[in-house]
Amino acid sequence: MSRVWEVPVHDSTRVRDARIAAREACAAAGFAPARTAAAELVATELATNLLKHAGGGLMVVNLVRPPGGAGTAVQLFSLDHGPGIADVDAALGDGYSTAAGSLGAGLGSCLRRADAFRLYSRPGRGTVTAARIDPEPGGRGSAAAEPPAGGITVALGQAGQCGDAWAWARSGRLLTLLLADGLGHGPKAAHASAAAVAELDRSAGLPPAELLRRLHTALRPTRGAAVVVAQVDPDRAEIALAGVGNAGARVRTGDSWTSCLSHPGIVGAYFPAHVPVHRLPWRRDSLLVAHSDGLPSRWTPPEDPSLLAHDPSVVAAAILRDAGSPARPVRDDTSVAVLAPDRRTSPYDSRL
């Protein structure tokens, strides 16, 4: 799922570009026409909102796994540093708008058409929205069906393929999240990270250090990757993390964040003799953030309780947005993946 679409929206011509990006993503996912139409409508409304209410922003379209794990879903993000939304409840209802001449149906349309819709906004700080269109309709409203992880990926220079990838998989009660950063950029880097995701699907039940060794074998025919693996064992109330290469992770427990550094090396090319495994408590208030080295090294973990309570995809998108700016663009392929102990409970997630 290395294809990515990134559309800066700063004039009306880019609304069309956002719609085309959604259409191309749906074609890559093999969507039927009705599903494609839903994605195009959501992309159009989100991009239009960026212009009307935020003075511009960024649309990102990723291909992700749907809750059931079968097929491919289309995830649409809009990110802005605009004035924010003072009354989110009112904004989600039809007929509400702060823009002259608007029908006020944009967010309401997104809410109805998307299979999952998430929105985080702070007055004076901007807004992040995430809308997922699944291959088949009908899964909305089931909190148990929602994935425990979410993420966002962007490519250096708005390239069509990204060398980063993230994925999650279950094996019994174990839940494993992987983030891979293929060496370099472009198709060969994307091939390496895709090979890592494929191996996760086959070996998700292995402990993190052993899984990394299995990944090393699987990635030998590729140029290699930096990889972070995190595995939650709910029976032990513990998360175990291990990494090789220049990728990182932080775990929040209570009010503090613990940084878990990866070990030097390249999975698939140079594997260290010993891989340290970090083990930390995993509680209902815990959160894991894994990221590639495209994220600035001094990024600041979020502390806003209202954001931390959101769906992981929104948390990941907000971290990406707040770590960069037009004056400080991403310097590499960049991915952020977030793992939560249970389905987030924001009132603006998947409302029907």
Secondary structure, DSSP 8 states (H G I E B T S, - for coil): --BEEEEEESSTHHHHHHHHHHHHHHHHHT--HHHHHHHHHHHHHHHHHHHHHHS-EEEEEEEE--TTSSS-EEEEEEE--SS--S-HHHHTSTT--SSTT--S-HHHHHHHHSSEEEEEEETTTEEEEEEEE-SSS--TT-GGGS-SEEEEEE-GGG-SB-SEEEEEEEETTEEEEEEEEESSSHHHHHHHHHHHHHHHHHHTTS-HHHHHHHHHHHTTTSS-EEEEEEEEETTTTEEEEEEESSEEEEEEETTEEEEEE-BSSBBTTB--S----EEEE--TT-EEEEEETTS-TT------HHHHTS-HHHHHHHHHHHH-BTTB--SS-EEEEEE-SS----TTSS--
